[in-house]
């Protein structure tokens, strides 16, 4: 039985996930294929659906259920209004986009339940507290569930106007970033101190937290309330200046930050963490389980995740790698699969996207008229280049889902090279210089380099680097001494593990600097063409695609 989960008809981060009898067979975000970041405006993921079906070699007629991860009937009138799509589901699937004879059965799973399903069913836990925190679902922004014996029970929800994700996004916009740049705010927070108090938010021992905001207000009115609060604190919005670079032919918005911006970010991060940890504490008290599963966009805050893991409130933690709205496609498919009696297979990796073989890659390169080299041992040569201080684009196997590159669509560098962080930020990715990088580290060696280490295979927890090790790997150490490691095992990704192992043999360092293979403001690369374009327009030195290597003249 095939079940197709979809995110996209409402909201952003459109994606599709195809499951077969409890197992994921394909999953990809629409932005990877359309090249439109976050697929805004309620786009249907037609390209992602097409990939999923082609990967399995089936048509839409062979799908038994299509599951949407939003329930429009639950959306209150005070929220943004979306198109009326469910009265005539065939409008969602025009035959000129997705051919079929008869449309499969269509089910709807509410947004937060889809998020909860995306993390609980794929976790290693039989019983866990499940926490969903995001900008908002249909009518709530935070929801607590109890997962037990393959079933989810809703315990509590918090109104959509009392949104931690909305609060943090408004702070991000006030700092000059985009609404979806919460990760930048998190990185900036480490430079400041939490000196501002947001008295509108309070800790609640029963629900987790509360916000003094009128539930009848429209979402834009709520944003304005927060901005007025910031003005009362003496904080002015950060206005950027657009600059054109005649060398790269790129126009970017340049932001100047001072102590007030750093402190605003730090204060928002601290308030988020206070609520986050108390929500987990409430979950443990109400479920009796010290296992926690996280999903929703706020679950991508690796600093808060790391502090939760070390808080003493919980024993173990699972975070679904596509915790943002894209992951709701996985949860929608999983929830209906579970209802139909299928056992959901635990998630050991997230490599379910497109892949390309040597012949397909060569076809692209020949069409572009590019010279390339076919090698017998890509890990040996790549590790040699990295040891010499060169940067490498690493394009291998099926792509990852979720916003973190985990060794299949990655930009790599040597973390011991002086000023490598500035080089990768400014010359390779063309992004803000303050933004930190994380490493991919051999799991068997990670405990020697990080404090209170635990496996982190999806790169979603921040940990402190041991002080005596920091001078050796400055490129992945943030200003506060922390980093966001991905622990790599031979079982999950043998090729990537071999690359890092060979790099360790040459340098004594069991990790490489790893960042997503994309330029500022662009989705992660998906195809060989995407990879080549990014390689040629960035400061990357080498590009490895399967067994094929591209070099730049003089490098």
Buried (B, 14 or more C-beta within 10 A) or exposed (E): BBBBBBBBBBBBBBBBBBBBBBEBBBBBBBBBBBBBBBBBEBBBBBBBBBBBBEBBEBEBEEBEBBBBBBBBEBBEEBBEEBEEBBEEBEEBBEEEEBEBEEBBEBBBBBBBBBBBBBBBBBBEBEBBBBBBBBBBBBBBBBBBBBBBEEEBEBBBBBBBBBBBBBBBBBBBBBBBBBBBBBBBBBBBBBBBEBBBEBEBBEBBEEBBBBBEBEEEBEBEEBBEBBBEBBEEBEBEEBEEEEEEEEEBEBEBEEBEBEEBBBBBBBBBBBBBBBBBBBBBBBBBEBBEBBBBBBBBBBBBBBBBBBBBBBEEBBEBBBBBBBBBBBBBBBBBBBBBBBEEEBEBBEBEBBBBBBBBEEEBBBEBBEEEEBEBEEBEEBBBBBBBBBBEBBBBBBBBBBBBBBBBBBBBBBBBBBBBBEEBBEBBBBEBBBBBEBBBBBBBBBBBBBBEBBBEBBEBBBBBBBBBBBEEBBEBBBBBBBEEBBBBBBBBBBEBBEBBBBBBBBBBEBBEBBBBBBBBBBBBEBBBBBBBBBBBBBBEEBBBBBBBBBBBBBBEEEE
